[in-house]
């Protein structure tokens, strides 16, 4: 099954999407600035793959997107 990258997964909306994808058995990953943060670790504990990425750093996002089938992009403004 193809993997989905969910941005904003450490927040409310993106987190809800990531958790639902996991619940449905989909492989999901989340770009995070700090994989050791409490919110990132909570995602990892649910089975979300953590990939280093920052929405303010285009090159990190290009790297984070490699090998994914789809993207859920969550924006706050």
N, CA, C and O atoms as a Maestro MAE file, in Angstrom:
{
 s_m_m2io_version
 :::
 2.0.0
}

f_m_ct {
 s_m_title
 :::
 protein
 m_atom[308] {
  # First column is atom index #
  i_m_mmod_type
  r_m_x_coord
  r_m_y_coord
  r_m_z_coord
  i_m_residue_number
  s_m_chain_name
  s_m_pdb_residue_name
  s_m_pdb_atom_name
  i_m_atomic_number
  :::
  1 25 0.848 -1.174 0.000 1 A "UNK " " N  " 7
  2 3 0.000 0.000 0.000 1 A "UNK " " CA " 6
  3 2 0.894 1.239 0.000 1 A "UNK " " C  " 6
  4 15 1.899 1.273 0.710 1 A "UNK " " O  " 8
  5 25 0.543 2.249 -0.781 2 A "UNK " " N  " 7
  6 3 1.381 3.426 -0.913 2 A "UNK " " CA " 6
  7 2 1.308 4.334 0.318 2 A "UNK " " C  " 6
  8 15 0.271 4.455 0.970 2 A "UNK " " O  " 8
  9 25 2.437 4.961 0.606 3 A "UNK " " N  " 7
  10 3 2.562 5.795 1.802 3 A "UNK " " CA " 6
  11 2 2.034 7.198 1.556 3 A "UNK " " C  " 6
  12 15 2.109 7.727 0.447 3 A "UNK " " O  " 8
  13 25 1.496 7.789 2.626 4 A "UNK " " N  " 7
  14 3 0.980 9.150 2.596 4 A "UNK " " CA " 6
  15 2 1.793 9.990 3.564 4 A "UNK " " C  " 6
  16 15 2.076 9.553 4.679 4 A "UNK " " O  " 8
  17 25 2.172 11.192 3.149 5 A "UNK " " N  " 7
  18 3 2.857 12.131 4.015 5 A "UNK " " CA " 6
  19 2 1.834 13.145 4.498 5 A "UNK " " C  " 6
  20 15 1.155 13.774 3.686 5 A "UNK " " O  " 8
  21 25 1.715 13.311 5.800 6 A "UNK " " N  " 7
  22 3 0.739 14.231 6.384 6 A "UNK " " CA " 6
  23 2 1.468 15.367 7.093 6 A "UNK " " C  " 6
  24 15 2.116 15.153 8.117 6 A "UNK " " O  " 8
  25 25 1.360 16.578 6.540 7 A "UNK " " N  " 7
  26 3 1.972 17.719 7.205 7 A "UNK " " CA " 6
  27 2 1.071 18.174 8.347 7 A "UNK " " C  " 6
  28 15 -0.128 17.894 8.353 7 A "UNK " " O  " 8
  29 25 1.648 18.867 9.299 8 A "UNK " " N  " 7
  30 3 0.873 19.370 10.430 8 A "UNK " " CA " 6
  31 2 0.434 18.287 11.390 8 A "UNK " " C  " 6
  32 15 -0.475 18.508 12.190 8 A "UNK " " O  " 8
  33 25 1.056 17.123 11.332 9 A "UNK " " N  " 7
  34 3 0.599 15.979 12.118 9 A "UNK " " CA " 6
  35 2 0.811 16.150 13.625 9 A "UNK " " C  " 6
  36 15 0.188 15.440 14.415 9 A "UNK " " O  " 8
  37 25 1.674 17.072 14.032 10 A "UNK " " N  " 7
  38 3 1.831 17.312 15.469 10 A "UNK " " CA " 6
  39 2 0.777 18.297 15.981 10 A "UNK " " C  " 6
  40 15 0.723 18.581 17.177 10 A "UNK " " O  " 8
  41 25 -0.048 18.808 15.092 11 A "UNK " " N  " 7
  42 3 -1.129 19.720 15.474 11 A "UNK " " CA " 6
  43 2 -2.468 19.006 15.490 11 A "UNK " " C  " 6
  44 15 -2.536 17.779 15.413 11 A "UNK " " O  " 8
  45 25 -3.524 19.786 15.589 12 A "UNK " " N  " 7
  46 3 -4.870 19.209 15.726 12 A "UNK " " CA " 6
  47 2 -5.389 18.592 14.433 12 A "UNK " " C  " 6
  48 15 -5.705 17.403 14.401 12 A "UNK " " O  " 8
  49 25 -5.482 19.384 13.366 13 A "UNK " " N  " 7
  50 3 -6.075 18.878 12.127 13 A "UNK " " CA " 6
  51 2 -5.190 17.823 11.467 13 A "UNK " " C  " 6
  52 15 -5.661 16.734 11.139 13 A "UNK " " O  " 8
  53 25 -3.917 18.139 11.275 14 A "UNK " " N  " 7
  54 3 -3.005 17.172 10.669 14 A "UNK " " CA " 6
  55 2 -2.866 15.918 11.510 14 A "UNK " " C  " 6
  56 15 -2.739 14.817 10.976 14 A "UNK " " O  " 8
  57 25 -2.890 16.085 12.838 15 A "UNK " " N  " 7
  58 3 -2.809 14.938 13.741 15 A "UNK " " CA " 6
  59 2 -4.010 14.029 13.618 15 A "UNK " " C  " 6
  60 15 -3.882 12.805 13.648 15 A "UNK " " O  " 8
  61 25 -5.189 14.637 13.478 16 A "UNK " " N  " 7
  62 3 -6.413 13.844 13.317 16 A "UNK " " CA " 6
  63 2 -6.359 13.043 12.018 16 A "UNK " " C  " 6
  64 15 -6.768 11.883 11.980 16 A "UNK " " O  " 8
  65 25 -5.857 13.665 10.962 17 A "UNK " " N  " 7
  66 3 -5.734 12.965 9.673 17 A "UNK " " CA " 6
  67 2 -4.732 11.819 9.791 17 A "UNK " " C  " 6
  68 15 -5.001 10.707 9.336 17 A "UNK " " O  " 8
  69 25 -3.581 12.087 10.399 18 A "UNK " " N  " 7
  70 3 -2.564 11.036 10.553 18 A "UNK " " CA " 6
  71 2 -3.105 9.868 11.369 18 A "UNK " " C  " 6
  72 15 -2.909 8.711 10.999 18 A "UNK " " O  " 8
  73 25 -3.784 10.160 12.473 19 A "UNK " " N  " 7
  74 3 -4.339 9.081 13.305 19 A "UNK " " CA " 6
  75 2 -5.396 8.281 12.557 19 A "UNK " " C  " 6
  76 15 -5.460 7.060 12.702 19 A "UNK " " O  " 8
  77 25 -6.224 8.946 11.763 20 A "UNK " " N  " 7
  78 3 -7.257 8.235 10.998 20 A "UNK " " CA " 6
  79 2 -6.623 7.360 9.915 20 A "UNK " " C  " 6
  80 15 -7.073 6.237 9.685 20 A "UNK " " O  " 8
  81 25 -5.602 7.859 9.263 21 A "UNK " " N  " 7
  82 3 -4.915 7.043 8.260 21 A "UNK " " CA " 6
  83 2 -4.316 5.792 8.897 21 A "UNK " " C  " 6
  84 15 -4.415 4.698 8.342 21 A "UNK " " O  " 8
  85 25 -3.694 5.959 10.062 22 A "UNK " " N  " 7
  86 3 -3.138 4.805 10.787 22 A "UNK " " CA " 6
  87 2 -4.264 3.843 11.165 22 A "UNK " " C  " 6
  88 15 -4.129 2.630 11.005 22 A "UNK " " O  " 8
  89 25 -5.368 4.385 11.665 23 A "UNK " " N  " 7
  90 3 -6.504 3.542 12.069 23 A "UNK " " CA " 6
  91 2 -7.015 2.707 10.896 23 A "UNK " " C  " 6
  92 15 -7.454 1.571 11.076 23 A "UNK " " O  " 8
  93 25 -6.953 3.281 9.700 24 A "UNK " " N  " 7
  94 3 -7.412 2.578 8.497 24 A "UNK " " CA " 6
  95 2 -6.345 1.660 7.906 24 A "UNK " " C  " 6
  96 15 -6.553 1.038 6.864 24 A "UNK " " O  " 8
  97 25 -5.206 1.584 8.582 25 A "UNK " " N  " 7
  98 3 -4.161 0.683 8.126 25 A "UNK " " CA " 6
  99 2 -3.262 1.230 7.036 25 A "UNK " " C  " 6
  100 15 -2.507 0.478 6.421 25 A "UNK " " O  " 8
  101 25 -3.331 2.533 6.786 26 A "UNK " " N  " 7
  102 3 -2.496 3.146 5.752 26 A "UNK " " CA " 6
  103 2 -1.131 3.491 6.308 26 A "UNK " " C  " 6
  104 15 -1.040 3.965 7.441 26 A "UNK " " O  " 8
  105 25 -0.070 3.273 5.559 27 A "UNK " " N  " 7
  106 3 1.244 3.721 5.985 27 A "UNK " " CA " 6
  107 2 1.300 5.249 5.887 27 A "UNK " " C  " 6
  108 15 1.068 5.815 4.819 27 A "UNK " " O  " 8
  109 25 1.603 5.896 6.982 28 A "UNK " " N  " 7
  110 3 1.613 7.359 7.021 28 A "UNK " " CA " 6
  111 2 2.899 7.838 7.671 28 A "UNK " " C  " 6
  112 15 3.431 7.211 8.587 28 A "UNK " " O  " 8
  113 25 3.377 8.954 7.175 29 A "UNK " " N  " 7
  114 3 4.570 9.578 7.732 29 A "UNK " " CA " 6
  115 2 4.273 11.048 7.972 29 A "UNK " " C  " 6
  116 15 3.362 11.623 7.376 29 A "UNK " " O  " 8
  117 25 5.055 11.637 8.851 30 A "UNK " " N  " 7
  118 3 4.880 13.049 9.173 30 A "UNK " " CA " 6
  119 2 6.223 13.747 9.171 30 A "UNK " " C  " 6
  120 15 7.170 13.280 9.804 30 A "UNK " " O  " 8
  121 25 6.315 14.872 8.459 31 A "UNK " " N  " 7
  122 3 7.538 15.653 8.557 31 A "UNK " " CA " 6
  123 2 7.542 16.402 9.891 31 A "UNK " " C  " 6
  124 15 6.562 17.060 10.240 31 A "UNK " " O  " 8
  125 25 8.620 16.302 10.617 32 A "UNK " " N  " 7
  126 3 8.744 16.986 11.910 32 A "UNK " " CA " 6
  127 2 10.100 17.671 11.981 32 A "UNK " " C  " 6
  128 15 11.094 17.177 11.449 32 A "UNK " " O  " 8
  129 25 10.120 18.830 12.654 33 A "UNK " " N  " 7
  130 3 11.392 19.530 12.845 33 A "UNK " " CA " 6
  131 2 12.240 18.833 13.895 33 A "UNK " " C  " 6
  132 15 13.462 18.750 13.766 33 A "UNK " " O  " 8
  133 25 11.570 18.323 14.956 34 A "UNK " " N  " 7
  134 3 12.288 17.706 16.071 34 A "UNK " " CA " 6
  135 2 11.687 16.339 16.379 34 A "UNK " " C  " 6
  136 15 10.683 16.258 17.087 34 A "UNK " " O  " 8
  137 25 12.280 15.261 15.860 35 A "UNK " " N  " 7
  138 3 11.738 13.918 16.096 35 A "UNK " " CA " 6
  139 2 11.725 13.508 17.565 35 A "UNK " " C  " 6
  140 15 11.035 12.556 17.929 35 A "UNK " " O  " 8
  141 25 12.471 14.204 18.408 36 A "UNK " " N  " 7
  142 3 12.515 13.871 19.842 36 A "UNK " " CA " 6
  143 2 11.455 14.610 20.650 36 A "UNK " " C  " 6
  144 15 11.326 14.373 21.851 36 A "UNK " " O  " 8
  145 25 10.687 15.508 20.010 37 A "UNK " " N  " 7
  146 3 9.670 16.257 20.751 37 A "UNK " " CA " 6
  147 2 8.565 15.323 21.241 37 A "UNK " " C  " 6
  148 15 8.359 14.243 20.685 37 A "UNK " " O  " 8
  149 25 7.871 15.742 22.267 38 A "UNK " " N  " 7
  150 3 6.806 14.925 22.857 38 A "UNK " " CA " 6
  151 2 5.712 14.603 21.829 38 A "UNK " " C  " 6
  152 15 5.252 13.465 21.743 38 A "UNK " " O  " 8
  153 25 5.306 15.596 21.065 39 A "UNK " " N  " 7
  154 3 4.248 15.363 20.063 39 A "UNK " " CA " 6
  155 2 4.711 14.420 18.955 39 A "UNK " " C  " 6
  156 15 3.949 13.566 18.502 39 A "UNK " " O  " 8
  157 25 5.946 14.573 18.526 40 A "UNK " " N  " 7
  158 3 6.480 13.678 17.493 40 A "UNK " " CA " 6
  159 2 6.576 12.251 18.027 40 A "UNK " " C  " 6
  160 15 6.220 11.307 17.321 40 A "UNK " " O  " 8
  161 25 7.043 12.080 19.241 41 A "UNK " " N  " 7
  162 3 7.159 10.743 19.839 41 A "UNK " " CA " 6
  163 2 5.777 10.098 19.980 41 A "UNK " " C  " 6
  164 15 5.632 8.892 19.782 41 A "UNK " " O  " 8
  165 25 4.770 10.894 20.317 42 A "UNK " " N  " 7
  166 3 3.407 10.357 20.435 42 A "UNK " " CA " 6
  167 2 2.931 9.824 19.083 42 A "UNK " " C  " 6
  168 15 2.269 8.788 19.027 42 A "UNK " " O  " 8
  169 25 3.259 10.515 18.003 43 A "UNK " " N  " 7
  170 3 2.906 10.028 16.660 43 A "UNK " " CA " 6
  171 2 3.634 8.728 16.353 43 A "UNK " " C  " 6
  172 15 3.040 7.772 15.855 43 A "UNK " " O  " 8
  173 25 4.922 8.705 16.655 44 A "UNK " " N  " 7
  174 3 5.713 7.497 16.400 44 A "UNK " " CA " 6
  175 2 5.152 6.311 17.175 44 A "UNK " " C  " 6
  176 15 5.133 5.190 16.667 44 A "UNK " " O  " 8
  177 25 4.697 6.554 18.396 45 A "UNK " " N  " 7
  178 3 4.114 5.483 19.206 45 A "UNK " " CA " 6
  179 2 2.848 4.911 18.574 45 A "UNK " " C  " 6
  180 15 2.492 3.760 18.826 45 A "UNK " " O  " 8
  181 25 2.170 5.710 17.757 46 A "UNK " " N  " 7
  182 3 0.967 5.244 17.057 46 A "UNK " " CA " 6
  183 2 1.294 4.496 15.765 46 A "UNK " " C  " 6
  184 15 0.421 3.873 15.160 46 A "UNK " " O  " 8
  185 25 2.554 4.565 15.350 47 A "UNK " " N  " 7
  186 3 2.949 3.900 14.113 47 A "UNK " " CA " 6
  187 2 3.218 4.846 12.961 47 A "UNK " " C  " 6
  188 15 3.430 4.405 11.831 47 A "UNK " " O  " 8
  189 25 3.212 6.144 13.234 48 A "UNK " " N  " 7
  190 3 3.513 7.123 12.194 48 A "UNK " " CA " 6
  191 2 5.034 7.185 12.024 48 A "UNK " " C  " 6
  192 15 5.775 7.304 12.999 48 A "UNK " " O  " 8
  193 25 5.478 7.104 10.783 49 A "UNK " " N  " 7
  194 3 6.903 7.236 10.487 49 A "UNK " " CA " 6
  195 2 7.268 8.717 10.564 49 A "UNK " " C  " 6
  196 15 6.585 9.551 9.970 49 A "UNK " " O  " 8
  197 25 8.318 9.047 11.274 50 A "UNK " " N  " 7
  198 3 8.766 10.428 11.373 50 A "UNK " " CA " 6
  199 2 9.867 10.670 10.350 50 A "UNK " " C  " 6
  200 15 10.831 9.909 10.266 50 A "UNK " " O  " 8
  201 25 9.713 11.741 9.571 51 A "UNK " " N  " 7
  202 3 10.753 12.147 8.635 51 A "UNK " " CA " 6
  203 2 11.114 13.593 8.957 51 A "UNK " " C  " 6
  204 15 10.241 14.414 9.237 51 A "UNK " " O  " 8
  205 25 12.402 13.893 8.913 52 A "UNK " " N  " 7
  206 3 12.829 15.250 9.228 52 A "UNK " " CA " 6
  207 2 12.390 16.177 8.105 52 A "UNK " " C  " 6
  208 15 12.672 15.925 6.934 52 A "UNK " " O  " 8
  209 25 11.699 17.248 8.470 53 A "UNK " " N  " 7
  210 3 11.231 18.216 7.490 53 A "UNK " " CA " 6
  211 2 10.702 19.452 8.179 53 A "UNK " " C  " 6
  212 15 10.228 19.386 9.313 53 A "UNK " " O  " 8
  213 25 10.780 20.574 7.497 54 A "UNK " " N  " 7
  214 3 10.335 21.854 8.026 54 A "UNK " " CA " 6
  215 2 9.624 22.597 6.900 54 A "UNK " " C  " 6
  216 15 10.188 22.767 5.820 54 A "UNK " " O  " 8
  217 25 8.408 23.035 7.140 55 A "UNK " " N  " 7
  218 3 7.636 23.717 6.100 55 A "UNK " " CA " 6
  219 2 8.293 25.016 5.645 55 A "UNK " " C  " 6
  220 15 7.969 25.527 4.573 55 A "UNK " " O  " 8
  221 25 9.201 25.551 6.435 56 A "UNK " " N  " 7
  222 3 9.912 26.766 6.054 56 A "UNK " " CA " 6
  223 2 11.209 26.477 5.301 56 A "UNK " " C  " 6
  224 15 11.946 27.403 4.960 56 A "UNK " " O  " 8
  225 25 11.492 25.208 5.040 57 A "UNK " " N  " 7
  226 3 12.737 24.814 4.376 57 A "UNK " " CA " 6
  227 2 12.394 23.921 3.185 57 A "UNK " " C  " 6
  228 15 12.166 22.720 3.336 57 A "UNK " " O  " 8
  229 25 12.363 24.531 1.997 58 A "UNK " " N  " 7
  230 3 11.942 23.814 0.791 58 A "UNK " " CA " 6
  231 2 12.765 22.558 0.532 58 A "UNK " " C  " 6
  232 15 12.207 21.526 0.161 58 A "UNK " " O  " 8
  233 25 14.071 22.626 0.720 59 A "UNK " " N  " 7
  234 3 14.905 21.455 0.426 59 A "UNK " " CA " 6
  235 2 14.586 20.298 1.365 59 A "UNK " " C  " 6
  236 15 14.634 19.140 0.953 59 A "UNK " " O  " 8
  237 25 14.258 20.596 2.628 60 A "UNK " " N  " 7
  238 3 13.909 19.503 3.548 60 A "UNK " " CA " 6
  239 2 12.583 18.868 3.142 60 A "UNK " " C  " 6
  240 15 12.395 17.664 3.313 60 A "UNK " " O  " 8
  241 25 11.669 19.662 2.610 61 A "UNK " " N  " 7
  242 3 10.386 19.105 2.160 61 A "UNK " " CA " 6
  243 2 10.558 18.254 0.906 61 A "UNK " " C  " 6
  244 15 9.917 17.213 0.768 61 A "UNK " " O  " 8
  245 25 11.408 18.688 0.008 62 A "UNK " " N  " 7
  246 3 11.671 17.880 -1.194 62 A "UNK " " CA " 6
  247 2 12.219 16.508 -0.789 62 A "UNK " " C  " 6
  248 15 11.813 15.482 -1.334 62 A "UNK " " O  " 8
  249 25 13.130 16.505 0.158 63 A "UNK " " N  " 7
  250 3 13.691 15.236 0.645 63 A "UNK " " CA " 6
  251 2 12.620 14.407 1.336 63 A "UNK " " C  " 6
  252 15 12.540 13.196 1.126 63 A "UNK " " O  " 8
  253 25 11.795 15.051 2.161 64 A "UNK " " N  " 7
  254 3 10.762 14.338 2.915 64 A "UNK " " CA " 6
  255 2 9.736 13.701 1.994 64 A "UNK " " C  " 6
  256 15 9.182 12.655 2.332 64 A "UNK " " O  " 8
  257 25 9.467 14.301 0.836 65 A "UNK " " N  " 7
  258 3 8.437 13.803 -0.081 65 A "UNK " " CA " 6
  259 2 8.889 12.624 -0.943 65 A "UNK " " C  " 6
  260 15 8.055 11.970 -1.570 65 A "UNK " " O  " 8
  261 25 10.168 12.347 -0.985 66 A "UNK " " N  " 7
  262 3 10.659 11.261 -1.842 66 A "UNK " " CA " 6
  263 2 10.056 9.922 -1.433 66 A "UNK " " C  " 6
  264 15 10.094 9.542 -0.263 66 A "UNK " " O  " 8
  265 25 9.502 9.217 -2.405 67 A "UNK " " N  " 7
  266 3 8.976 7.884 -2.175 67 A "UNK " " CA " 6
  267 2 7.537 7.825 -1.680 67 A "UNK " " C  " 6
  268 15 7.062 6.750 -1.316 67 A "UNK " " O  " 8
  269 25 6.826 8.960 -1.658 68 A "UNK " " N  " 7
  270 3 5.441 8.961 -1.186 68 A "UNK " " CA " 6
  271 2 4.469 9.028 -2.340 68 A "UNK " " C  " 6
  272 15 4.756 9.620 -3.380 68 A "UNK " " O  " 8
  273 25 3.313 8.414 -2.147 69 A "UNK " " N  " 7
  274 3 2.262 8.387 -3.150 69 A "UNK " " CA " 6
  275 2 1.386 9.631 -3.055 69 A "UNK " " C  " 6
  276 15 0.953 10.166 -4.076 69 A "UNK " " O  " 8
  277 25 1.125 10.092 -1.840 70 A "UNK " " N  " 7
  278 3 0.210 11.208 -1.650 70 A "UNK " " CA " 6
  279 2 0.664 12.115 -0.531 70 A "UNK " " C  " 6
  280 15 1.546 11.780 0.259 70 A "UNK " " O  " 8
  281 25 0.030 13.281 -0.488 71 A "UNK " " N  " 7
  282 3 0.349 14.289 0.501 71 A "UNK " " CA " 6
  283 2 -0.924 14.894 1.038 71 A "UNK " " C  " 6
  284 15 -1.788 15.314 0.269 71 A "UNK " " O  " 8
  285 25 -1.052 14.944 2.371 72 A "UNK " " N  " 7
  286 3 -2.091 15.733 3.002 72 A "UNK " " CA " 6
  287 2 -1.389 16.971 3.525 72 A "UNK " " C  " 6
  288 15 -0.533 16.875 4.404 72 A "UNK " " O  " 8
  289 25 -1.742 18.133 2.992 73 A "UNK " " N  " 7
  290 3 -1.082 19.377 3.369 73 A "UNK " " CA " 6
  291 2 -2.024 20.201 4.242 73 A "UNK " " C  " 6
  292 15 -3.097 20.611 3.801 73 A "UNK " " O  " 8
  293 25 -1.614 20.432 5.467 74 A "UNK " " N  " 7
  294 3 -2.395 21.206 6.420 74 A "UNK " " CA " 6
  295 2 -1.755 22.569 6.582 74 A "UNK " " C  " 6
  296 15 -0.565 22.667 6.880 74 A "UNK " " O  " 8
  297 25 -2.537 23.626 6.387 75 A "UNK " " N  " 7
  298 3 -2.063 24.998 6.554 75 A "UNK " " CA " 6
  299 2 -2.842 25.658 7.673 75 A "UNK " " C  " 6
  300 15 -4.007 25.337 7.907 75 A "UNK " " O  " 8
  301 25 -2.198 26.574 8.357 76 A "UNK " " N  " 7
  302 3 -2.898 27.276 9.422 76 A "UNK " " CA " 6
  303 2 -3.300 28.686 9.009 76 A "UNK " " C  " 6
  304 15 -4.151 29.288 9.664 76 A "UNK " " O  " 8
  305 25 -2.723 29.224 7.959 77 A "UNK " " N  " 7
  306 3 -3.122 30.568 7.523 77 A "UNK " " CA " 6
  307 2 -3.009 30.723 6.036 77 A "UNK " " C  " 6
  308 15 -3.305 31.792 5.502 77 A "UNK " " O  " 8
  :::
 }
 m_bond[307] {
  # First column is bond index #
  i_m_from
  i_m_to
  i_m_order
  :::
  1 1 2 1
  2 2 3 1
  3 3 4 2
  4 3 5 1
  5 5 6 1
  6 6 7 1
  7 7 8 2
  8 7 9 1
  9 9 10 1
  10 10 11 1
  11 11 12 2
  12 11 13 1
  13 13 14 1
  14 14 15 1
  15 15 16 2
  16 15 17 1
  17 17 18 1
  18 18 19 1
  19 19 20 2
  20 19 21 1
  21 21 22 1
  22 22 23 1
  23 23 24 2
  24 23 25 1
  25 25 26 1
  26 26 27 1
  27 27 28 2
  28 27 29 1
  29 29 30 1
  30 30 31 1
  31 31 32 2
  32 31 33 1
  33 33 34 1
  34 34 35 1
  35 35 36 2
  36 35 37 1
  37 37 38 1
  38 38 39 1
  39 39 40 2
  40 39 41 1
  41 41 42 1
  42 42 43 1
  43 43 44 2
  44 43 45 1
  45 45 46 1
  46 46 47 1
  47 47 48 2
  48 47 49 1
  49 49 50 1
  50 50 51 1
  51 51 52 2
  52 51 53 1
  53 53 54 1
  54 54 55 1
  55 55 56 2
  56 55 57 1
  57 57 58 1
  58 58 59 1
  59 59 60 2
  60 59 61 1
  61 61 62 1
  62 62 63 1
  63 63 64 2
  64 63 65 1
  65 65 66 1
  66 66 67 1
  67 67 68 2
  68 67 69 1
  69 69 70 1
  70 70 71 1
  71 71 72 2
  72 71 73 1
  73 73 74 1
  74 74 75 1
  75 75 76 2
  76 75 77 1
  77 77 78 1
  78 78 79 1
  79 79 80 2
  80 79 81 1
  81 81 82 1
  82 82 83 1
  83 83 84 2
  84 83 85 1
  85 85 86 1
  86 86 87 1
  87 87 88 2
  88 87 89 1
  89 89 90 1
  90 90 91 1
  91 91 92 2
  92 91 93 1
  93 93 94 1
  94 94 95 1
  95 95 96 2
  96 95 97 1
  97 97 98 1
  98 98 99 1
  99 99 100 2
  100 99 101 1
  101 101 102 1
  102 102 103 1
  103 103 104 2
  104 103 105 1
  105 105 106 1
  106 106 107 1
  107 107 108 2
  108 107 109 1
  109 109 110 1
  110 110 111 1
  111 111 112 2
  112 111 113 1
  113 113 114 1
  114 114 115 1
  115 115 116 2
  116 115 117 1
  117 117 118 1
  118 118 119 1
  119 119 120 2
  120 119 121 1
  121 121 122 1
  122 122 123 1
  123 123 124 2
  124 123 125 1
  125 125 126 1
  126 126 127 1
  127 127 128 2
  128 127 129 1
  129 129 130 1
  130 130 131 1
  131 131 132 2
  132 131 133 1
  133 133 134 1
  134 134 135 1
  135 135 136 2
  136 135 137 1
  137 137 138 1
  138 138 139 1
  139 139 140 2
  140 139 141 1
  141 141 142 1
  142 142 143 1
  143 143 144 2
  144 143 145 1
  145 145 146 1
  146 146 147 1
  147 147 148 2
  148 147 149 1
  149 149 150 1
  150 150 151 1
  151 151 152 2
  152 151 153 1
  153 153 154 1
  154 154 155 1
  155 155 156 2
  156 155 157 1
  157 157 158 1
  158 158 159 1
  159 159 160 2
  160 159 161 1
  161 161 162 1
  162 162 163 1
  163 163 164 2
  164 163 165 1
  165 165 166 1
  166 166 167 1
  167 167 168 2
  168 167 169 1
  169 169 170 1
  170 170 171 1
  171 171 172 2
  172 171 173 1
  173 173 174 1
  174 174 175 1
  175 175 176 2
  176 175 177 1
  177 177 178 1
  178 178 179 1
  179 179 180 2
  180 179 181 1
  181 181 182 1
  182 182 183 1
  183 183 184 2
  184 183 185 1
  185 185 186 1
  186 186 187 1
  187 187 188 2
  188 187 189 1
  189 189 190 1
  190 190 191 1
  191 191 192 2
  192 191 193 1
  193 193 194 1
  194 194 195 1
  195 195 196 2
  196 195 197 1
  197 197 198 1
  198 198 199 1
  199 199 200 2
  200 199 201 1
  201 201 202 1
  202 202 203 1
  203 203 204 2
  204 203 205 1
  205 205 206 1
  206 206 207 1
  207 207 208 2
  208 207 209 1
  209 209 210 1
  210 210 211 1
  211 211 212 2
  212 211 213 1
  213 213 214 1
  214 214 215 1
  215 215 216 2
  216 215 217 1
  217 217 218 1
  218 218 219 1
  219 219 220 2
  220 219 221 1
  221 221 222 1
  222 222 223 1
  223 223 224 2
  224 223 225 1
  225 225 226 1
  226 226 227 1
  227 227 228 2
  228 227 229 1
  229 229 230 1
  230 230 231 1
  231 231 232 2
  232 231 233 1
  233 233 234 1
  234 234 235 1
  235 235 236 2
  236 235 237 1
  237 237 238 1
  238 238 239 1
  239 239 240 2
  240 239 241 1
  241 241 242 1
  242 242 243 1
  243 243 244 2
  244 243 245 1
  245 245 246 1
  246 246 247 1
  247 247 248 2
  248 247 249 1
  249 249 250 1
  250 250 251 1
  251 251 252 2
  252 251 253 1
  253 253 254 1
  254 254 255 1
  255 255 256 2
  256 255 257 1
  257 257 258 1
  258 258 259 1
  259 259 260 2
  260 259 261 1
  261 261 262 1
  262 262 263 1
  263 263 264 2
  264 263 265 1
  265 265 266 1
  266 266 267 1
  267 267 268 2
  268 267 269 1
  269 269 270 1
  270 270 271 1
  271 271 272 2
  272 271 273 1
  273 273 274 1
  274 274 275 1
  275 275 276 2
  276 275 277 1
  277 277 278 1
  278 278 279 1
  279 279 280 2
  280 279 281 1
  281 281 282 1
  282 282 283 1
  283 283 284 2
  284 283 285 1
  285 285 286 1
  286 286 287 1
  287 287 288 2
  288 287 289 1
  289 289 290 1
  290 290 291 1
  291 291 292 2
  292 291 293 1
  293 293 294 1
  294 294 295 1
  295 295 296 2
  296 295 297 1
  297 297 298 1
  298 298 299 1
  299 299 300 2
  300 299 301 1
  301 301 302 1
  302 302 303 1
  303 303 304 2
  304 303 305 1
  305 305 306 1
  306 306 307 1
  307 307 308 2
  :::
 }
}
